[in-house]
């Protein structure tokens, strides 16, 4: 747990530095106020981090769900044959 928090903090600091750099570039390229450019790029960076964390959690839950399923093929006619998905039973 400690390493996960440490990695998150390192990514948070690095993304903040990158966001400030992107804000400076936006200020030089576009006629945007420097404060507004830094705030906008920081919000985008934090949004990207939160979406990445949510997607990682979604993929982990999907992987756990797939491990609990058994696919039993059913005979059918050509492309109309559909597999039957059954949840694994937990041993008591």
PyMOL Python script that loads the backbone (N, CA, C, O; Angstrom):
from pymol import cmd

cmd.read_pdbstr("""\
ATOM      1  N   UNK A   1       0.828  -1.192   0.000  1.00  0.00           N
ATOM      2  CA  UNK A   1       0.000   0.000   0.000  1.00  0.00           C
ATOM      3  C   UNK A   1       0.872   1.255   0.000  1.00  0.00           C
ATOM      4  O   UNK A   1       0.550   2.250  -0.649  1.00  0.00           O
ATOM      5  N   UNK A   2       1.978   1.191   0.737  1.00  0.00           N
ATOM      6  CA  UNK A   2       2.881   2.340   0.804  1.00  0.00           C
ATOM      7  C   UNK A   2       3.458   2.664  -0.568  1.00  0.00           C
ATOM      8  O   UNK A   2       3.549   3.828  -0.957  1.00  0.00           O
ATOM      9  N   UNK A   3       3.848   1.617  -1.296  1.00  0.00           N
ATOM     10  CA  UNK A   3       4.442   1.844  -2.610  1.00  0.00           C
ATOM     11  C   UNK A   3       3.414   2.392  -3.597  1.00  0.00           C
ATOM     12  O   UNK A   3       3.753   3.198  -4.463  1.00  0.00           O
ATOM     13  N   UNK A   4       2.171   1.964  -3.471  1.00  0.00           N
ATOM     14  CA  UNK A   4       1.126   2.488  -4.351  1.00  0.00           C
ATOM     15  C   UNK A   4       0.920   3.984  -4.113  1.00  0.00           C
ATOM     16  O   UNK A   4       0.767   4.753  -5.062  1.00  0.00           O
ATOM     17  N   UNK A   5       0.916   4.387  -2.851  1.00  0.00           N
ATOM     18  CA  UNK A   5       0.767   5.810  -2.529  1.00  0.00           C
ATOM     19  C   UNK A   5       1.980   6.593  -3.010  1.00  0.00           C
ATOM     20  O   UNK A   5       1.843   7.700  -3.531  1.00  0.00           O
ATOM     21  N   UNK A   6       3.166   6.020  -2.837  1.00  0.00           N
ATOM     22  CA  UNK A   6       4.390   6.682  -3.285  1.00  0.00           C
ATOM     23  C   UNK A   6       4.396   6.859  -4.805  1.00  0.00           C
ATOM     24  O   UNK A   6       4.742   7.929  -5.307  1.00  0.00           O
ATOM     25  N   UNK A   7       4.017   5.821  -5.524  1.00  0.00           N
ATOM     26  CA  UNK A   7       3.962   5.910  -6.988  1.00  0.00           C
ATOM     27  C   UNK A   7       2.930   6.947  -7.414  1.00  0.00           C
ATOM     28  O   UNK A   7       3.170   7.717  -8.344  1.00  0.00           O
ATOM     29  N   UNK A   8       1.785   6.970  -6.741  1.00  0.00           N
ATOM     30  CA  UNK A   8       0.758   7.956  -7.082  1.00  0.00           C
ATOM     31  C   UNK A   8       1.271   9.373  -6.856  1.00  0.00           C
ATOM     32  O   UNK A   8       1.040  10.250  -7.688  1.00  0.00           O
ATOM     33  N   UNK A   9       1.961   9.608  -5.747  1.00  0.00           N
ATOM     34  CA  UNK A   9       2.483  10.947  -5.473  1.00  0.00           C
ATOM     35  C   UNK A   9       3.537  11.360  -6.494  1.00  0.00           C
ATOM     36  O   UNK A   9       3.566  12.514  -6.923  1.00  0.00           O
ATOM     37  N   UNK A  10       4.398  10.432  -6.884  1.00  0.00           N
ATOM     38  CA  UNK A  10       5.413  10.740  -7.893  1.00  0.00           C
ATOM     39  C   UNK A  10       4.745  11.086  -9.221  1.00  0.00           C
ATOM     40  O   UNK A  10       5.126  12.056  -9.876  1.00  0.00           O
ATOM     41  N   UNK A  11       3.752  10.298  -9.619  1.00  0.00           N
ATOM     42  CA  UNK A  11       3.031  10.599 -10.856  1.00  0.00           C
ATOM     43  C   UNK A  11       2.294  11.932 -10.763  1.00  0.00           C
ATOM     44  O   UNK A  11       2.207  12.666 -11.747  1.00  0.00           O
ATOM     45  N   UNK A  12       1.773  12.239  -9.599  1.00  0.00           N
ATOM     46  CA  UNK A  12       1.063  13.497  -9.388  1.00  0.00           C
ATOM     47  C   UNK A  12       2.004  14.683  -9.575  1.00  0.00           C
ATOM     48  O   UNK A  12       1.658  15.655 -10.245  1.00  0.00           O
ATOM     49  N   UNK A  13       3.198  14.601  -8.981  1.00  0.00           N
ATOM     50  CA  UNK A  13       4.175  15.688  -9.097  1.00  0.00           C
ATOM     51  C   UNK A  13       4.670  15.814 -10.532  1.00  0.00           C
ATOM     52  O   UNK A  13       4.767  16.921 -11.062  1.00  0.00           O
ATOM     53  N   UNK A  14       4.984  14.683 -11.164  1.00  0.00           N
ATOM     54  CA  UNK A  14       5.461  14.733 -12.549  1.00  0.00           C
ATOM     55  C   UNK A  14       4.396  15.297 -13.484  1.00  0.00           C
ATOM     56  O   UNK A  14       4.703  16.097 -14.368  1.00  0.00           O
ATOM     57  N   UNK A  15       3.158  14.885 -13.291  1.00  0.00           N
ATOM     58  CA  UNK A  15       2.097  15.409 -14.156  1.00  0.00           C
ATOM     59  C   UNK A  15       1.886  16.899 -13.917  1.00  0.00           C
ATOM     60  O   UNK A  15       1.552  17.632 -14.848  1.00  0.00           O
ATOM     61  N   UNK A  16       2.076  17.353 -12.683  1.00  0.00           N
ATOM     62  CA  UNK A  16       1.953  18.785 -12.407  1.00  0.00           C
ATOM     63  C   UNK A  16       3.036  19.567 -13.138  1.00  0.00           C
ATOM     64  O   UNK A  16       2.768  20.620 -13.716  1.00  0.00           O
ATOM     65  N   UNK A  17       4.263  19.045 -13.108  1.00  0.00           N
ATOM     66  CA  UNK A  17       5.352  19.721 -13.815  1.00  0.00           C
ATOM     67  C   UNK A  17       5.107  19.746 -15.322  1.00  0.00           C
ATOM     68  O   UNK A  17       5.331  20.765 -15.975  1.00  0.00           O
ATOM     69  N   UNK A  18       4.655  18.639 -15.864  1.00  0.00           N
ATOM     70  CA  UNK A  18       4.351  18.585 -17.297  1.00  0.00           C
ATOM     71  C   UNK A  18       3.206  19.540 -17.630  1.00  0.00           C
ATOM     72  O   UNK A  18       3.234  20.207 -18.665  1.00  0.00           O
ATOM     73  N   UNK A  19       2.208  19.605 -16.763  1.00  0.00           N
ATOM     74  CA  UNK A  19       1.071  20.490 -17.011  1.00  0.00           C
ATOM     75  C   UNK A  19       1.502  21.956 -17.010  1.00  0.00           C
ATOM     76  O   UNK A  19       1.029  22.739 -17.832  1.00  0.00           O
ATOM     77  N   UNK A  20       2.393  22.331 -16.096  1.00  0.00           N
ATOM     78  CA  UNK A  20       2.882  23.710 -16.072  1.00  0.00           C
ATOM     79  C   UNK A  20       3.679  24.005 -17.340  1.00  0.00           C
ATOM     80  O   UNK A  20       3.566  25.091 -17.910  1.00  0.00           O
ATOM     81  N   UNK A  21       4.485  23.036 -17.781  1.00  0.00           N
ATOM     82  CA  UNK A  21       5.231  23.217 -19.030  1.00  0.00           C
ATOM     83  C   UNK A  21       4.312  23.388 -20.221  1.00  0.00           C
ATOM     84  O   UNK A  21       4.548  24.242 -21.076  1.00  0.00           O
ATOM     85  N   UNK A  22       3.265  22.581 -20.283  1.00  0.00           N
ATOM     86  CA  UNK A  22       2.291  22.707 -21.377  1.00  0.00           C
ATOM     87  C   UNK A  22       1.584  24.064 -21.294  1.00  0.00           C
ATOM     88  O   UNK A  22       1.285  24.675 -22.319  1.00  0.00           O
ATOM     89  N   UNK A  23       1.320  24.526 -20.077  1.00  0.00           N
ATOM     90  CA  UNK A  23       0.704  25.846 -19.907  1.00  0.00           C
ATOM     91  C   UNK A  23       1.586  26.957 -20.443  1.00  0.00           C
ATOM     92  O   UNK A  23       1.094  27.879 -21.095  1.00  0.00           O
ATOM     93  N   UNK A  24       2.900  26.882 -20.175  1.00  0.00           N
ATOM     94  CA  UNK A  24       3.819  27.885 -20.715  1.00  0.00           C
ATOM     95  C   UNK A  24       3.847  27.844 -22.240  1.00  0.00           C
ATOM     96  O   UNK A  24       3.859  28.890 -22.889  1.00  0.00           O
ATOM     97  N   UNK A  25       3.859  26.647 -22.813  1.00  0.00           N
ATOM     98  CA  UNK A  25       3.863  26.525 -24.278  1.00  0.00           C
ATOM     99  C   UNK A  25       2.575  27.105 -24.860  1.00  0.00           C
ATOM    100  O   UNK A  25       2.612  27.814 -25.865  1.00  0.00           O
ATOM    101  N   UNK A  26       1.440  26.808 -24.234  1.00  0.00           N
ATOM    102  CA  UNK A  26       0.172  27.379 -24.702  1.00  0.00           C
ATOM    103  C   UNK A  26       0.185  28.903 -24.613  1.00  0.00           C
ATOM    104  O   UNK A  26      -0.355  29.581 -25.487  1.00  0.00           O
ATOM    105  N   UNK A  27       0.797  29.441 -23.562  1.00  0.00           N
ATOM    106  CA  UNK A  27       0.872  30.892 -23.394  1.00  0.00           C
ATOM    107  C   UNK A  27       1.716  31.523 -24.497  1.00  0.00           C
ATOM    108  O   UNK A  27       1.391  32.606 -24.985  1.00  0.00           O
ATOM    109  N   UNK A  28       2.796  30.853 -24.892  1.00  0.00           N
ATOM    110  CA  UNK A  28       3.654  31.405 -25.941  1.00  0.00           C
ATOM    111  C   UNK A  28       3.023  31.269 -27.319  1.00  0.00           C
ATOM    112  O   UNK A  28       3.178  32.157 -28.157  1.00  0.00           O
ATOM    113  N   UNK A  29       2.312  30.169 -27.566  1.00  0.00           N
ATOM    114  CA  UNK A  29       1.772  29.899 -28.901  1.00  0.00           C
ATOM    115  C   UNK A  29       0.446  30.627 -29.123  1.00  0.00           C
ATOM    116  O   UNK A  29       0.235  31.224 -30.178  1.00  0.00           O
ATOM    117  N   UNK A  30      -0.430  30.581 -28.150  1.00  0.00           N
ATOM    118  CA  UNK A  30      -1.767  31.162 -28.294  1.00  0.00           C
ATOM    119  C   UNK A  30      -1.893  32.426 -27.450  1.00  0.00           C
ATOM    120  O   UNK A  30      -1.182  32.584 -26.457  1.00  0.00           O
ATOM    121  N   UNK A  31      -2.782  33.314 -27.834  1.00  0.00           N
ATOM    122  CA  UNK A  31      -2.978  34.524 -27.018  1.00  0.00           C
ATOM    123  C   UNK A  31      -3.828  34.228 -25.775  1.00  0.00           C
ATOM    124  O   UNK A  31      -4.965  34.684 -25.657  1.00  0.00           O
ATOM    125  N   UNK A  32      -3.246  33.454 -24.857  1.00  0.00           N
ATOM    126  CA  UNK A  32      -3.946  33.056 -23.630  1.00  0.00           C
ATOM    127  C   UNK A  32      -3.162  33.599 -22.442  1.00  0.00           C
ATOM    128  O   UNK A  32      -1.932  33.624 -22.458  1.00  0.00           O
ATOM    129  N   UNK A  33      -3.874  34.026 -21.426  1.00  0.00           N
ATOM    130  CA  UNK A  33      -3.244  34.464 -20.192  1.00  0.00           C
ATOM    131  C   UNK A  33      -2.462  33.296 -19.589  1.00  0.00           C
ATOM    132  O   UNK A  33      -2.913  32.153 -19.658  1.00  0.00           O
ATOM    133  N   UNK A  34      -1.306  33.568 -19.004  1.00  0.00           N
ATOM    134  CA  UNK A  34      -0.445  32.506 -18.477  1.00  0.00           C
ATOM    135  C   UNK A  34      -1.142  31.721 -17.373  1.00  0.00           C
ATOM    136  O   UNK A  34      -1.072  30.492 -17.349  1.00  0.00           O
ATOM    137  N   UNK A  35      -1.809  32.414 -16.465  1.00  0.00           N
ATOM    138  CA  UNK A  35      -2.497  31.715 -15.372  1.00  0.00           C
ATOM    139  C   UNK A  35      -3.589  30.793 -15.903  1.00  0.00           C
ATOM    140  O   UNK A  35      -3.741  29.666 -15.432  1.00  0.00           O
ATOM    141  N   UNK A  36      -4.341  31.270 -16.874  1.00  0.00           N
ATOM    142  CA  UNK A  36      -5.416  30.452 -17.447  1.00  0.00           C
ATOM    143  C   UNK A  36      -4.862  29.233 -18.164  1.00  0.00           C
ATOM    144  O   UNK A  36      -5.435  28.147 -18.080  1.00  0.00           O
ATOM    145  N   UNK A  37      -3.748  29.406 -18.870  1.00  0.00           N
ATOM    146  CA  UNK A  37      -3.147  28.283 -19.588  1.00  0.00           C
ATOM    147  C   UNK A  37      -2.642  27.221 -18.624  1.00  0.00           C
ATOM    148  O   UNK A  37      -2.820  26.028 -18.867  1.00  0.00           O
ATOM    149  N   UNK A  38      -2.011  27.644 -17.529  1.00  0.00           N
ATOM    150  CA  UNK A  38      -1.498  26.684 -16.543  1.00  0.00           C
ATOM    151  C   UNK A  38      -2.653  25.967 -15.850  1.00  0.00           C
ATOM    152  O   UNK A  38      -2.592  24.757 -15.636  1.00  0.00           O
ATOM    153  N   UNK A  39      -3.698  26.703 -15.502  1.00  0.00           N
ATOM    154  CA  UNK A  39      -4.851  26.075 -14.842  1.00  0.00           C
ATOM    155  C   UNK A  39      -5.518  25.067 -15.770  1.00  0.00           C
ATOM    156  O   UNK A  39      -5.862  23.964 -15.346  1.00  0.00           O
ATOM    157  N   UNK A  40      -5.702  25.441 -17.036  1.00  0.00           N
ATOM    158  CA  UNK A  40      -6.358  24.537 -17.985  1.00  0.00           C
ATOM    159  C   UNK A  40      -5.539  23.269 -18.203  1.00  0.00           C
ATOM    160  O   UNK A  40      -6.096  22.172 -18.225  1.00  0.00           O
ATOM    161  N   UNK A  41      -4.225  23.405 -18.363  1.00  0.00           N
ATOM    162  CA  UNK A  41      -3.399  22.217 -18.591  1.00  0.00           C
ATOM    163  C   UNK A  41      -3.317  21.357 -17.333  1.00  0.00           C
ATOM    164  O   UNK A  41      -3.230  20.133 -17.435  1.00  0.00           O
ATOM    165  N   UNK A  42      -3.344  21.971 -16.152  1.00  0.00           N
ATOM    166  CA  UNK A  42      -3.326  21.200 -14.907  1.00  0.00           C
ATOM    167  C   UNK A  42      -4.618  20.406 -14.744  1.00  0.00           C
ATOM    168  O   UNK A  42      -4.586  19.239 -14.355  1.00  0.00           O
ATOM    169  N   UNK A  43      -5.747  21.033 -15.039  1.00  0.00           N
ATOM    170  CA  UNK A  43      -7.030  20.327 -14.957  1.00  0.00           C
ATOM    171  C   UNK A  43      -7.052  19.153 -15.928  1.00  0.00           C
ATOM    172  O   UNK A  43      -7.534  18.073 -15.585  1.00  0.00           O
ATOM    173  N   UNK A  44      -6.535  19.357 -17.136  1.00  0.00           N
ATOM    174  CA  UNK A  44      -6.481  18.263 -18.108  1.00  0.00           C
ATOM    175  C   UNK A  44      -5.576  17.132 -17.623  1.00  0.00           C
ATOM    176  O   UNK A  44      -5.908  15.959 -17.791  1.00  0.00           O
ATOM    177  N   UNK A  45      -4.439  17.474 -17.024  1.00  0.00           N
ATOM    178  CA  UNK A  45      -3.529  16.437 -16.535  1.00  0.00           C
ATOM    179  C   UNK A  45      -4.176  15.631 -15.410  1.00  0.00           C
ATOM    180  O   UNK A  45      -4.084  14.404 -15.402  1.00  0.00           O
ATOM    181  N   UNK A  46      -4.825  16.303 -14.465  1.00  0.00           N
ATOM    182  CA  UNK A  46      -5.459  15.587 -13.357  1.00  0.00           C
ATOM    183  C   UNK A  46      -6.637  14.751 -13.836  1.00  0.00           C
ATOM    184  O   UNK A  46      -6.891  13.670 -13.306  1.00  0.00           O
ATOM    185  N   UNK A  47      -7.352  15.247 -14.832  1.00  0.00           N
ATOM    186  CA  UNK A  47      -8.446  14.464 -15.409  1.00  0.00           C
ATOM    187  C   UNK A  47      -7.911  13.207 -16.073  1.00  0.00           C
ATOM    188  O   UNK A  47      -8.502  12.134 -15.947  1.00  0.00           O
ATOM    189  N   UNK A  48      -6.795  13.337 -16.781  1.00  0.00           N
ATOM    190  CA  UNK A  48      -6.189  12.166 -17.421  1.00  0.00           C
ATOM    191  C   UNK A  48      -5.735  11.150 -16.384  1.00  0.00           C
ATOM    192  O   UNK A  48      -5.888   9.946 -16.592  1.00  0.00           O
ATOM    193  N   UNK A  49      -5.178  11.617 -15.271  1.00  0.00           N
ATOM    194  CA  UNK A  49      -4.743  10.698 -14.211  1.00  0.00           C
ATOM    195  C   UNK A  49      -5.944   9.969 -13.617  1.00  0.00           C
ATOM    196  O   UNK A  49      -5.902   8.752 -13.436  1.00  0.00           O
ATOM    197  N   UNK A  50      -7.009  10.701 -13.315  1.00  0.00           N
ATOM    198  CA  UNK A  50      -8.170  10.053 -12.693  1.00  0.00           C
ATOM    199  C   UNK A  50      -8.831   9.067 -13.650  1.00  0.00           C
ATOM    200  O   UNK A  50      -9.277   8.001 -13.226  1.00  0.00           O
ATOM    201  N   UNK A  51      -8.901   9.411 -14.940  1.00  0.00           N
ATOM    202  CA  UNK A  51      -9.475   8.474 -15.904  1.00  0.00           C
ATOM    203  C   UNK A  51      -8.612   7.228 -16.048  1.00  0.00           C
ATOM    204  O   UNK A  51      -9.134   6.122 -16.195  1.00  0.00           O
ATOM    205  N   UNK A  52      -7.298   7.401 -16.007  1.00  0.00           N
ATOM    206  CA  UNK A  52      -6.401   6.248 -16.087  1.00  0.00           C
ATOM    207  C   UNK A  52      -6.599   5.324 -14.897  1.00  0.00           C
ATOM    208  O   UNK A  52      -6.639   4.104 -15.058  1.00  0.00           O
ATOM    209  N   UNK A  53      -6.723   5.893 -13.709  1.00  0.00           N
ATOM    210  CA  UNK A  53      -6.928   5.077 -12.508  1.00  0.00           C
ATOM    211  C   UNK A  53      -8.269   4.349 -12.581  1.00  0.00           C
ATOM    212  O   UNK A  53      -8.352   3.177 -12.212  1.00  0.00           O
ATOM    213  N   UNK A  54      -9.312   5.022 -13.049  1.00  0.00           N
ATOM    214  CA  UNK A  54     -10.624   4.378 -13.168  1.00  0.00           C
ATOM    215  C   UNK A  54     -10.594   3.251 -14.194  1.00  0.00           C
ATOM    216  O   UNK A  54     -11.181   2.193 -13.972  1.00  0.00           O
ATOM    217  N   UNK A  55      -9.907   3.475 -15.328  1.00  0.00           N
ATOM    218  CA  UNK A  55      -9.820   2.428 -16.346  1.00  0.00           C
ATOM    219  C   UNK A  55      -9.031   1.228 -15.842  1.00  0.00           C
ATOM    220  O   UNK A  55      -9.374   0.088 -16.153  1.00  0.00           O
ATOM    221  N   UNK A  56      -7.969   1.475 -15.060  1.00  0.00           N
ATOM    222  CA  UNK A  56      -7.205   0.357 -14.499  1.00  0.00           C
ATOM    223  C   UNK A  56      -8.086  -0.468 -13.573  1.00  0.00           C
ATOM    224  O   UNK A  56      -8.032  -1.697 -13.605  1.00  0.00           O
ATOM    225  N   UNK A  57      -8.892   0.183 -12.756  1.00  0.00           N
ATOM    226  CA  UNK A  57      -9.810  -0.537 -11.883  1.00  0.00           C
ATOM    227  C   UNK A  57     -10.861  -1.303 -12.661  1.00  0.00           C
ATOM    228  O   UNK A  57     -11.236  -2.411 -12.278  1.00  0.00           O
ATOM    229  N   UNK A  58     -11.339  -0.718 -13.754  1.00  0.00           N
ATOM    230  CA  UNK A  58     -12.332  -1.395 -14.590  1.00  0.00           C
ATOM    231  C   UNK A  58     -11.743  -2.639 -15.228  1.00  0.00           C
ATOM    232  O   UNK A  58     -12.386  -3.688 -15.241  1.00  0.00           O
ATOM    233  N   UNK A  59     -10.517  -2.540 -15.762  1.00  0.00           N
ATOM    234  CA  UNK A  59      -9.890  -3.698 -16.383  1.00  0.00           C
ATOM    235  C   UNK A  59      -9.606  -4.794 -15.361  1.00  0.00           C
ATOM    236  O   UNK A  59      -9.739  -5.978 -15.669  1.00  0.00           O
ATOM    237  N   UNK A  60      -9.216  -4.407 -14.145  1.00  0.00           N
ATOM    238  CA  UNK A  60      -8.976  -5.413 -13.109  1.00  0.00           C
ATOM    239  C   UNK A  60     -10.266  -6.138 -12.745  1.00  0.00           C
ATOM    240  O   UNK A  60     -10.261  -7.356 -12.564  1.00  0.00           O
ATOM    241  N   UNK A  61     -11.370  -5.404 -12.637  1.00  0.00           N
ATOM    242  CA  UNK A  61     -12.634  -6.054 -12.287  1.00  0.00           C
ATOM    243  C   UNK A  61     -13.117  -6.948 -13.423  1.00  0.00           C
ATOM    244  O   UNK A  61     -13.685  -8.011 -13.174  1.00  0.00           O
ATOM    245  N   UNK A  62     -12.896  -6.526 -14.676  1.00  0.00           N
ATOM    246  CA  UNK A  62     -13.283  -7.377 -15.800  1.00  0.00           C
ATOM    247  C   UNK A  62     -12.453  -8.653 -15.835  1.00  0.00           C
ATOM    248  O   UNK A  62     -12.969  -9.728 -16.142  1.00  0.00           O
ATOM    249  N   UNK A  63     -11.170  -8.532 -15.520  1.00  0.00           N
ATOM    250  CA  UNK A  63     -10.308  -9.713 -15.525  1.00  0.00           C
ATOM    251  C   UNK A  63     -10.730 -10.689 -14.427  1.00  0.00           C
ATOM    252  O   UNK A  63     -10.746 -11.899 -14.650  1.00  0.00           O
ATOM    253  N   UNK A  64     -11.070 -10.175 -13.246  1.00  0.00           N
ATOM    254  CA  UNK A  64     -11.525 -11.044 -12.166  1.00  0.00           C
ATOM    255  C   UNK A  64     -12.838 -11.723 -12.541  1.00  0.00           C
ATOM    256  O   UNK A  64     -13.055 -12.888 -12.209  1.00  0.00           O
ATOM    257  N   UNK A  65     -13.707 -10.999 -13.227  1.00  0.00           N
ATOM    258  CA  UNK A  65     -14.992 -11.569 -13.621  1.00  0.00           C
ATOM    259  C   UNK A  65     -14.806 -12.665 -14.660  1.00  0.00           C
ATOM    260  O   UNK A  65     -15.515 -13.671 -14.631  1.00  0.00           O
ATOM    261  N   UNK A  66     -13.860 -12.484 -15.580  1.00  0.00           N
ATOM    262  CA  UNK A  66     -13.614 -13.495 -16.601  1.00  0.00           C
ATOM    263  C   UNK A  66     -13.018 -14.761 -16.000  1.00  0.00           C
ATOM    264  O   UNK A  66     -13.245 -15.853 -16.520  1.00  0.00           O
ATOM    265  N   UNK A  67     -12.261 -14.635 -14.917  1.00  0.00           N
ATOM    266  CA  UNK A  67     -11.681 -15.811 -14.276  1.00  0.00           C
ATOM    267  C   UNK A  67     -12.751 -16.669 -13.618  1.00  0.00           C
ATOM    268  O   UNK A  67     -12.523 -17.854 -13.374  1.00  0.00           O
ATOM    269  N   UNK A  68     -13.911 -16.095 -13.325  1.00  0.00           N
ATOM    270  CA  UNK A  68     -14.981 -16.827 -12.652  1.00  0.00           C
ATOM    271  C   UNK A  68     -16.007 -17.396 -13.620  1.00  0.00           C
ATOM    272  O   UNK A  68     -17.064 -17.853 -13.184  1.00  0.00           O
ATOM    273  N   UNK A  69     -15.732 -17.382 -14.909  1.00  0.00           N
ATOM    274  CA  UNK A  69     -16.690 -17.875 -15.889  1.00  0.00           C
ATOM    275  C   UNK A  69     -16.142 -19.091 -16.625  1.00  0.00           C
ATOM    276  O   UNK A  69     -14.940 -19.212 -16.862  1.00  0.00           O
ATOM    277  N   UNK A  70     -17.045 -19.974 -16.973  1.00  0.00           N
ATOM    278  CA  UNK A  70     -16.705 -21.142 -17.780  1.00  0.00           C
ATOM    279  C   UNK A  70     -17.538 -21.054 -19.053  1.00  0.00           C
ATOM    280  O   UNK A  70     -18.752 -20.863 -18.988  1.00  0.00           O
ATOM    281  N   UNK A  71     -16.895 -21.191 -20.203  1.00  0.00           N
ATOM    282  CA  UNK A  71     -17.619 -21.145 -21.473  1.00  0.00           C
ATOM    283  C   UNK A  71     -17.816 -22.569 -21.959  1.00  0.00           C
ATOM    284  O   UNK A  71     -16.852 -23.299 -22.190  1.00  0.00           O
ATOM    285  N   UNK A  72     -19.075 -22.957 -22.110  1.00  0.00           N
ATOM    286  CA  UNK A  72     -19.418 -24.302 -22.566  1.00  0.00           C
ATOM    287  C   UNK A  72     -19.975 -24.175 -23.981  1.00  0.00           C
ATOM    288  O   UNK A  72     -21.013 -23.543 -24.173  1.00  0.00           O
ATOM    289  N   UNK A  73     -19.313 -24.759 -24.968  1.00  0.00           N
ATOM    290  CA  UNK A  73     -19.837 -24.633 -26.330  1.00  0.00           C
ATOM    291  C   UNK A  73     -21.120 -25.440 -26.505  1.00  0.00           C
ATOM    292  O   UNK A  73     -21.246 -26.545 -25.977  1.00  0.00           O
ATOM    293  N   UNK A  74     -22.053 -24.890 -27.237  1.00  0.00           N
ATOM    294  CA  UNK A  74     -23.313 -25.564 -27.547  1.00  0.00           C
ATOM    295  C   UNK A  74     -23.351 -25.787 -29.048  1.00  0.00           C
ATOM    296  O   UNK A  74     -23.007 -24.901 -29.830  1.00  0.00           O
ATOM    297  N   UNK A  75     -23.766 -26.966 -29.433  1.00  0.00           N
ATOM    298  CA  UNK A  75     -23.863 -27.241 -30.858  1.00  0.00           C
ATOM    299  C   UNK A  75     -24.998 -26.427 -31.451  1.00  0.00           C
ATOM    300  O   UNK A  75     -26.050 -26.251 -30.836  1.00  0.00           O
ATOM    301  N   UNK A  76     -24.765 -25.945 -32.636  1.00  0.00           N
ATOM    302  CA  UNK A  76     -25.783 -25.165 -33.319  1.00  0.00           C
ATOM    303  C   UNK A  76     -25.551 -25.223 -34.807  1.00  0.00           C
ATOM    304  O   UNK A  76     -24.708 -25.976 -35.295  1.00  0.00           O
ATOM    305  N   UNK A  77     -26.296 -24.434 -35.507  1.00  0.00           N
ATOM    306  CA  UNK A  77     -26.187 -24.424 -36.962  1.00  0.00           C
ATOM    307  C   UNK A  77     -25.353 -23.215 -37.371  1.00  0.00           C
ATOM    308  O   UNK A  77     -25.808 -22.076 -37.270  1.00  0.00           O
ATOM    309  N   UNK A  78     -24.154 -23.464 -37.824  1.00  0.00           N
ATOM    310  CA  UNK A  78     -23.293 -22.416 -38.368  1.00  0.00           C
ATOM    311  C   UNK A  78     -23.064 -21.268 -37.415  1.00  0.00           C
ATOM    312  O   UNK A  78     -22.654 -21.456 -36.270  1.00  0.00           O
ATOM    313  N   UNK A  79     -23.333 -20.088 -37.903  1.00  0.00           N
ATOM    314  CA  UNK A  79     -23.065 -18.896 -37.102  1.00  0.00           C
ATOM    315  C   UNK A  79     -24.113 -18.667 -36.021  1.00  0.00           C
ATOM    316  O   UNK A  79     -23.954 -17.775 -35.187  1.00  0.00           O
ATOM    317  N   UNK A  80     -25.176 -19.455 -36.022  1.00  0.00           N
ATOM    318  CA  UNK A  80     -26.217 -19.302 -35.017  1.00  0.00           C
ATOM    319  C   UNK A  80     -25.889 -20.032 -33.713  1.00  0.00           C
ATOM    320  O   UNK A  80     -26.628 -19.925 -32.735  1.00  0.00           O
ATOM    321  N   UNK A  81     -24.783 -20.771 -33.703  1.00  0.00           N
ATOM    322  CA  UNK A  81     -24.381 -21.462 -32.478  1.00  0.00           C
ATOM    323  C   UNK A  81     -23.859 -20.429 -31.487  1.00  0.00           C
ATOM    324  O   UNK A  81     -22.978 -19.635 -31.816  1.00  0.00           O
ATOM    325  N   UNK A  82     -24.396 -20.442 -30.293  1.00  0.00           N
ATOM    326  CA  UNK A  82     -24.001 -19.483 -29.273  1.00  0.00           C
ATOM    327  C   UNK A  82     -23.380 -20.213 -28.087  1.00  0.00           C
ATOM    328  O   UNK A  82     -23.913 -21.229 -27.641  1.00  0.00           O
ATOM    329  N   UNK A  83     -22.264 -19.711 -27.574  1.00  0.00           N
ATOM    330  CA  UNK A  83     -21.698 -20.336 -26.374  1.00  0.00           C
ATOM    331  C   UNK A  83     -22.528 -19.966 -25.142  1.00  0.00           C
ATOM    332  O   UNK A  83     -23.150 -18.906 -25.087  1.00  0.00           O
ATOM    333  N   UNK A  84     -22.519 -20.846 -24.183  1.00  0.00           N
ATOM    334  CA  UNK A  84     -23.242 -20.617 -22.937  1.00  0.00           C
ATOM    335  C   UNK A  84     -22.210 -20.297 -21.866  1.00  0.00           C
ATOM    336  O   UNK A  84     -21.266 -21.061 -21.666  1.00  0.00           O
ATOM    337  N   UNK A  85     -22.380 -19.194 -21.190  1.00  0.00           N
ATOM    338  CA  UNK A  85     -21.439 -18.779 -20.155  1.00  0.00           C
ATOM    339  C   UNK A  85     -22.068 -19.059 -18.801  1.00  0.00           C
ATOM    340  O   UNK A  85     -23.179 -18.613 -18.513  1.00  0.00           O
ATOM    341  N   UNK A  86     -21.351 -19.798 -17.980  1.00  0.00           N
ATOM    342  CA  UNK A  86     -21.850 -20.159 -16.658  1.00  0.00           C
ATOM    343  C   UNK A  86     -20.822 -19.730 -15.620  1.00  0.00           C
ATOM    344  O   UNK A  86     -19.618 -19.879 -15.830  1.00  0.00           O
ATOM    345  N   UNK A  87     -21.291 -19.209 -14.522  1.00  0.00           N
ATOM    346  CA  UNK A  87     -20.401 -18.814 -13.439  1.00  0.00           C
ATOM    347  C   UNK A  87     -19.857 -20.052 -12.744  1.00  0.00           C
ATOM    348  O   UNK A  87     -20.568 -21.042 -12.571  1.00  0.00           O
ATOM    349  N   UNK A  88     -18.585 -19.989 -12.347  1.00  0.00           N
ATOM    350  CA  UNK A  88     -17.997 -21.096 -11.597  1.00  0.00           C
ATOM    351  C   UNK A  88     -18.615 -21.147 -10.208  1.00  0.00           C
ATOM    352  O   UNK A  88     -18.925 -20.114  -9.613  1.00  0.00           O
ATOM    353  N   UNK A  89     -18.786 -22.339  -9.710  1.00  0.00           N
ATOM    354  CA  UNK A  89     -19.300 -22.499  -8.355  1.00  0.00           C
ATOM    355  C   UNK A  89     -18.138 -22.441  -7.379  1.00  0.00           C
ATOM    356  O   UNK A  89     -17.071 -23.008  -7.617  1.00  0.00           O
ATOM    357  N   UNK A  90     -18.367 -21.747  -6.285  1.00  0.00           N
ATOM    358  CA  UNK A  90     -17.340 -21.683  -5.248  1.00  0.00           C
ATOM    359  C   UNK A  90     -17.488 -22.891  -4.345  1.00  0.00           C
ATOM    360  O   UNK A  90     -18.595 -23.246  -3.940  1.00  0.00           O
ATOM    361  N   UNK A  91     -16.372 -23.517  -4.033  1.00  0.00           N
ATOM    362  CA  UNK A  91     -16.401 -24.678  -3.141  1.00  0.00           C
ATOM    363  C   UNK A  91     -16.629 -24.212  -1.711  1.00  0.00           C
ATOM    364  O   UNK A  91     -15.974 -23.275  -1.255  1.00  0.00           O
ATOM    365  N   UNK A  92     -17.552 -24.854  -0.997  1.00  0.00           N
ATOM    366  CA  UNK A  92     -17.834 -24.417   0.389  1.00  0.00           C
ATOM    367  C   UNK A  92     -16.718 -24.763   1.345  1.00  0.00           C
ATOM    368  O   UNK A  92     -16.810 -24.462   2.536  1.00  0.00           O
TER     369      UNK A  92
END
""", "prot")
cmd.dss("prot")
cmd.show_as("cartoon", "prot")
cmd.util.cbc("prot")
cmd.orient("prot")
